[in-house]
Amino acid sequence: MKKGFLIYIILIGIFSANAQEKKRDTIVKTAVVNVVTKYNPEIADAKKIKNNPAIKLLKKSEKKKLKYTISSAPVASTFTPQTGVAKEINAGVKERIYNNYLAAGFGNYASPYAELFIYNNTRFDNEFGLHAKYNASDENVKNTLLNSSFLNFNATAFYKQETRSFDWKVSLDTERNNYNWYGLPQDKIFLENVINAIDEEQNYNYFKLAGKLEFLDSYIDFGEVSASYFTDKYNSSEVIVNFDSKLVFPLDFLSNNLNEISVETGVEFLQGSFKKSYDNAGEINYNQITVKIIPEYTLEYLDFSMKASLRTFVSLDPENDATNFFLFPDLFLQTTVLKDYINAYGGFTGNLETNTYKKFTEENPYVSPTLFITQTAETSNFFIGVRGNISRDLSYNIKVSTKKEEDKPLFLRNNSKSNGNITGFKGYEYGNSFSIYYDDVNSTSIFTEVEYIFDKNLTFSTQIKYDNYSTTNALESYNLPSLQGALSAKYKVEKWYATAAIFYEDERKDVLYNATFPSSLQGVETLDSFADVNLNGGYHFNDKFSAFLRLNNILNTKYQRFANFDMQGFQVLGGVTYKFDF
């Protein structure tokens, strides 16, 4: 009995020792742990990373190569290869892209042409560029009594720098344009001494300095400030200062299905003056301060998209001690009726547009420096349209709209202060310039656009717009055509390229006067419709050198864009282009 009990005690001791040994094995030993993590960039870093970070793993952390085998099994396929399709692919010769180019040419009407484009960027995330263009004509239009030459020069330079939190850009624009008021009334006979005494030259100078900040991962999308100065030969001046910004507020804290809402804000200061009015009543001054706030929300759900905003404007006129408040709902809706073929859209909007002396000279360089400047309110603009594809190569866009505008500017010919025998007037006071006539205008428009891609080398496109105007006080919708159209074709092969374009404009109306200024209206003059045919093309000798040829008004059509201002006939200009890198 004692012997059995002794054996039992010995066995219990052996099992206890083994159990304790196993328990000690489960204790975590002290060691150096190497943790290798992935690089997780923040949103603000996404645009700045140029190379993926290189991570070197320790020898003991390297992954072992995975060995695997594939068990083949038959799979049903619906793909049926077409014999010979690959033979139709023509990749062509890869063209080298250069950042800079210089073009120069010369044409009839003593027309020199030059253009320069320079662009460069560095690995330090900055870039700069310069674009300058010069175009002139020193030869007069046929049968014009006054000098009808012109000169256009414009240049733009910019510098942009990218930083971690924002990008900033500064730019400088400048323009120099020379024109002549050569459109003397054709119902008057001007004596030679009167013609010789007319100083018909006008020149415009423009400077604009702008700075812009674009923020990354911020509630502020961008902020921009600009200041411009515009003047002419008669010491007219115009200064515009703009402060614009855009704020973005996410709405995901309310619901995951809500998009962000953006708010565009801006303040515009406009101040200008003309030394005299057309009736010599004295100096004309204008001063406008416009504040805008435009909140906007966009929504996209399946095949439906919506953009809704409320365009709010406050306009101050210190010169006339007037304040106006405008509120325009803005809604755009679009939905897919038949995928890839029919997309319907529609909506309504409104806007307040600030008219400026510079904008008027861009549309009609023959205006007189005696204008009354005010704003145009687009009180309503309802539109509906469809766009899509008829086939893979044929696309279209059709739009119908009806619009109401208050104080819409219309170009109206000035009455002559000379009967053809008297001198001593300004160069624009011989019935050879235009003023601005403001009227409330309702219009209904139909716009159609079609593009057809015949093949990869040839593309056709056309645009047609019809407008039906209804004026309030004006006898006619002066200098507004009812029908405008453009037809173009682009062709390009390996070495050759060409573009053909035909522009059409319907009849326009202007006024006739009973006698010299001041005088009542005699009636309405109708300007004939016209078609202008142009052909431009060129040949690439290599990646760097090419030659170009421009043919304008090929039919040598005699027409007037504005009353009494005949346009140039057949024009030809040829030159060369050189592309290069620094």
RAVENKA-V867272 format. One record per residue. N is the residue number from 0. RES is the residue in one small letter. PHI is phi in whole degrees, -180 to 180 (NA if undefined). NEAR is the number of other C-alpha atoms within 10 Angstrom. Layout:
# RAVENKA-V867272
n = {N;N}
res = {RES;RES}
phi = {PHI;PHI}
near = {NEAR;NEAR}
This chain:
# RAVENKA-V867272
n = {0;1;2;3;4;5;6;7;8;9;10;11;12;13;14;15;16;17;18;19;20;21;22;23;24;25;26;27;28;29;30;31;32;33;34;35;36;37;38;39;40;41;42;43;44;45;46;47;48;49;50;51;52;53;54;55;56;57;58;59;60;61;62;63;64;65;66;67;68;69;70;71;72;73;74;75;76;77;78;79;80;81;82;83;84;85;86;87;88;89;90;91;92;93;94;95;96;97;98;99;100;101;102;103;104;105;106;107;108;109;110;111;112;113;114;115;116;117;118;119;120;121;122;123;124;125;126;127;128;129;130;131;132;133;134;135;136;137;138;139;140;141;142;143;144;145;146;147;148;149;150;151;152;153;154;155;156;157;158;159;160;161;162;163;164;165;166;167;168;169;170;171;172;173;174;175;176;177;178;179;180;181;182;183;184;185;186;187;188;189;190;191;192;193;194;195;196;197;198;199;200;201;202;203;204;205;206;207;208;209;210;211;212;213;214;215;216;217;218;219;220;221;222;223;224;225;226;227;228;229;230;231;232;233;234;235;236;237;238;239;240;241;242;243;244;245;246;247;248;249;250;251;252;253;254;255;256;257;258;259;260;261;262;263;264;265;266;267;268;269;270;271;272;273;274;275;276;277;278;279;280;281;282;283;284;285;286;287;288;289;290;291;292;293;294;295;296;297;298;299;300;301;302;303;304;305;306;307;308;309;310;311;312;313;314;315;316;317;318;319;320;321;322;323;324;325;326;327;328;329;330;331;332;333;334;335;336;337;338;339;340;341;342;343;344;345;346;347;348;349;350;351;352;353;354;355;356;357;358;359;360;361;362;363;364;365;366;367;368;369;370;371;372;373;374;375;376;377;378;379;380;381;382;383;384;385;386;387;388;389;390;391;392;393;394;395;396;397;398;399;400;401;402;403;404;405;406;407;408;409;410;411;412;413;414;415;416;417;418;419;420;421;422;423;424;425;426;427;428;429;430;431;432;433;434;435;436;437;438;439;440;441;442;443;444;445;446;447;448;449;450;451;452;453;454;455;456;457;458;459;460;461;462;463;464;465;466;467;468;469;470;471;472;473;474;475;476;477;478;479;480;481;482;483;484;485;486;487;488;489;490;491;492;493;494;495;496;497;498;499;500;501;502;503;504;505;506;507;508;509;510;511;512;513;514;515;516;517;518;519;520;521;522;523;524;525;526;527;528;529;530;531;532;533;534;535;536;537;538;539;540;541;542;543;544;545;546;547;548;549;550;551;552;553;554;555;556;557;558;559;560;561;562;563;564;565;566;567;568;569;570;571;572;573;574;575;576;577;578;579;580;581}
res = {m;k;k;g;f;l;i;y;i;i;l;i;g;i;f;s;a;n;a;q;e;k;k;r;d;t;i;v;k;t;a;v;v;n;v;v;t;k;y;n;p;e;i;a;d;a;k;k;i;k;n;n;p;a;i;k;l;l;k;k;s;e;k;k;k;l;k;y;t;i;s;s;a;p;v;a;s;t;f;t;p;q;t;g;v;a;k;e;i;n;a;g;v;k;e;r;i;y;n;n;y;l;a;a;g;f;g;n;y;a;s;p;y;a;e;l;f;i;y;n;n;t;r;f;d;n;e;f;g;l;h;a;k;y;n;a;s;d;e;n;v;k;n;t;l;l;n;s;s;f;l;n;f;n;a;t;a;f;y;k;q;e;t;r;s;f;d;w;k;v;s;l;d;t;e;r;n;n;y;n;w;y;g;l;p;q;d;k;i;f;l;e;n;v;i;n;a;i;d;e;e;q;n;y;n;y;f;k;l;a;g;k;l;e;f;l;d;s;y;i;d;f;g;e;v;s;a;s;y;f;t;d;k;y;n;s;s;e;v;i;v;n;f;d;s;k;l;v;f;p;l;d;f;l;s;n;n;l;n;e;i;s;v;e;t;g;v;e;f;l;q;g;s;f;k;k;s;y;d;n;a;g;e;i;n;y;n;q;i;t;v;k;i;i;p;e;y;t;l;e;y;l;d;f;s;m;k;a;s;l;r;t;f;v;s;l;d;p;e;n;d;a;t;n;f;f;l;f;p;d;l;f;l;q;t;t;v;l;k;d;y;i;n;a;y;g;g;f;t;g;n;l;e;t;n;t;y;k;k;f;t;e;e;n;p;y;v;s;p;t;l;f;i;t;q;t;a;e;t;s;n;f;f;i;g;v;r;g;n;i;s;r;d;l;s;y;n;i;k;v;s;t;k;k;e;e;d;k;p;l;f;l;r;n;n;s;k;s;n;g;n;i;t;g;f;k;g;y;e;y;g;n;s;f;s;i;y;y;d;d;v;n;s;t;s;i;f;t;e;v;e;y;i;f;d;k;n;l;t;f;s;t;q;i;k;y;d;n;y;s;t;t;n;a;l;e;s;y;n;l;p;s;l;q;g;a;l;s;a;k;y;k;v;e;k;w;y;a;t;a;a;i;f;y;e;d;e;r;k;d;v;l;y;n;a;t;f;p;s;s;l;q;g;v;e;t;l;d;s;f;a;d;v;n;l;n;g;g;y;h;f;n;d;k;f;s;a;f;l;r;l;n;n;i;l;n;t;k;y;q;r;f;a;n;f;d;m;q;g;f;q;v;l;g;g;v;t;y;k;f;d;f}
phi = {NA;-65;-65;-68;-66;-64;-64;-64;-64;-64;-66;-63;-64;-66;-65;-65;-64;-66;-64;-66;-64;-66;-66;-67;-68;-82;-74;-69;-82;-73;-154;-89;-104;-96;-104;-111;-112;-81;-86;-113;-71;-81;-60;-67;-89;-60;-81;-96;-74;-101;-131;-69;-64;-91;-116;-99;-86;-69;-59;-77;-98;-67;-76;-78;-66;-90;-105;-147;-127;-112;-99;-71;-147;-66;-124;-70;-129;-98;-81;-121;-66;-104;-67;92;-65;-65;-69;-83;-77;-126;-68;73;-92;-69;-89;-78;-99;-108;-83;-132;-154;-135;-125;-148;-162;-153;-144;-65;60;50;-112;-79;-143;-150;-149;-134;-134;-130;-144;-154;-139;-125;-74;-93;64;-128;-149;-148;-156;-146;-134;-134;-142;-131;-147;-152;-147;-101;-102;-77;-67;-59;68;-95;-80;-110;-65;-120;-73;-152;-147;-130;-139;-144;-145;-136;-130;-146;-138;-131;-130;-102;-123;-68;-105;-159;-114;-128;-143;-128;-140;-134;-116;-145;-141;-140;-132;-117;-137;-137;-82;-95;-86;-68;-58;-86;-95;-125;-106;-101;-69;-64;-67;-69;-62;-67;-88;-81;-99;-88;-81;-139;-135;-123;-127;-141;-137;-143;-118;-137;-134;-140;-118;-117;-93;-111;54;-144;-71;-96;-76;-157;-138;-141;-134;-146;-140;-132;-138;-130;-146;-137;-66;-95;63;-70;-141;-151;-121;-129;-123;-125;-123;-129;-156;-139;-110;-128;-122;-72;-116;-70;-72;-88;-161;-69;-90;-91;-85;-80;-114;-113;-131;-97;-125;-168;-131;-124;-113;-124;-143;-155;-158;-118;-66;-157;-90;-70;-96;61;-80;131;-71;-111;-120;-141;-150;-138;-123;-124;-114;-128;-137;-129;-76;-142;-131;-116;-140;-130;-143;54;-100;-121;-136;-144;-132;-128;-151;-129;-85;-113;-131;-124;-115;-113;-123;-63;-63;-108;52;-130;-132;-128;-121;-127;-136;-121;-66;-134;-137;-131;-124;-147;-145;-94;-88;-138;-51;69;-118;-135;-122;-98;-146;-175;160;-148;-156;-160;-164;-119;-108;-90;-81;-135;-60;-64;-62;-65;-70;-70;-83;-144;-70;-102;-73;-86;-79;-141;-90;-97;-109;-147;-95;-113;-105;-88;-70;-156;-149;-97;-146;-150;-166;-135;-150;162;-128;-80;-145;-64;-108;-125;-120;-150;-153;-125;-138;-121;-144;-133;-137;-121;-129;-102;59;-76;-78;-124;-78;-134;-65;-75;-80;-75;-90;-116;-90;104;-113;-111;-113;96;-107;-65;-64;-105;-102;-110;75;-114;-143;-131;-112;-113;-114;-97;-152;-83;-127;-107;-141;-121;-127;-127;-121;-132;-137;-135;-131;-127;-96;-67;-157;-69;-103;-134;-134;-115;-151;-145;-135;-135;-134;-118;-125;-115;-100;-132;-95;-94;-113;-70;-68;-141;-83;-57;57;-116;-73;-81;-130;-132;-152;-146;-129;-138;-141;-122;-131;-151;-123;-60;-112;-104;-148;-156;-135;-114;-143;-124;-113;-128;-140;-77;-60;-129;-116;-143;-107;-120;-113;-73;-152;-70;-64;-83;-154;-81;-78;-92;172;-120;-101;-107;-90;-65;-70;-152;-129;-116;-106;-129;-142;-126;-164;-173;-138;-94;-70;-157;-66;-101;-109;-151;-120;-132;-141;-121;-118;-116;51;-59;-79;56;-74;-94;-147;-125;-75;-128;-55;75;-105;-69;-91;-65;-80;-61;-126;-134;-142;-129;-174;-128;-128;-122;-106;-157;-128;-82}
near = {5;7;7;8;9;10;10;11;10;10;10;10;11;10;11;10;10;10;11;10;11;10;9;9;9;8;8;7;7;6;6;6;6;10;7;11;7;7;10;8;10;9;10;16;14;12;12;14;10;9;6;7;9;7;10;9;12;9;7;7;11;9;8;6;6;5;5;6;5;5;5;6;5;5;5;5;6;5;6;6;7;7;7;8;8;8;7;7;8;8;6;8;7;8;9;9;11;15;14;18;18;17;19;18;19;19;18;14;19;14;19;19;19;18;18;18;18;19;18;14;14;8;7;9;13;16;16;17;17;18;17;18;18;18;17;20;19;15;15;17;19;12;7;14;15;19;18;23;20;19;16;17;17;18;18;17;18;18;18;18;16;17;16;12;13;16;17;18;18;18;18;18;18;18;18;16;21;18;18;21;28;28;24;24;20;10;8;13;11;19;13;11;12;15;18;12;14;19;16;22;18;21;17;20;18;18;18;18;17;17;17;18;20;18;18;19;12;14;13;17;19;20;19;18;18;18;17;18;18;21;21;19;13;15;13;19;21;22;18;18;18;18;15;17;19;19;16;17;14;12;13;11;8;8;8;8;12;15;15;14;17;20;18;18;18;18;18;19;16;19;17;20;22;23;15;17;15;20;11;9;8;12;12;18;18;18;18;22;19;21;18;19;19;19;18;18;16;17;15;14;9;7;11;15;15;17;15;19;20;18;20;19;21;16;20;18;16;12;11;10;7;10;13;10;11;15;17;21;17;20;19;17;17;19;19;18;14;11;11;14;17;17;19;19;19;18;19;19;20;23;20;22;13;17;16;20;21;19;11;18;15;11;10;15;20;24;24;25;27;23;22;18;21;18;17;19;19;21;17;19;20;17;19;17;18;20;20;20;19;13;11;10;12;16;18;20;18;18;18;17;18;17;19;18;21;18;15;21;21;20;22;21;26;22;26;23;22;19;16;19;13;15;18;11;15;15;19;28;23;28;25;24;31;25;21;19;16;20;18;18;21;19;15;17;17;17;17;18;18;18;19;19;16;12;9;10;12;16;17;18;18;18;18;16;19;17;17;15;16;16;16;12;11;14;13;17;22;21;20;18;19;16;18;18;18;18;18;18;18;17;17;16;12;12;12;15;17;18;18;17;18;17;17;15;19;16;16;22;19;21;19;18;19;12;15;15;18;12;13;12;12;11;11;14;14;14;19;15;16;16;18;20;21;20;18;18;18;20;18;16;11;12;15;15;16;18;18;20;18;18;17;20;20;14;13;14;15;16;19;17;17;21;25;21;20;18;17;19;18;18;17;19;19;19;18;18;19;17;20;14;12;8}
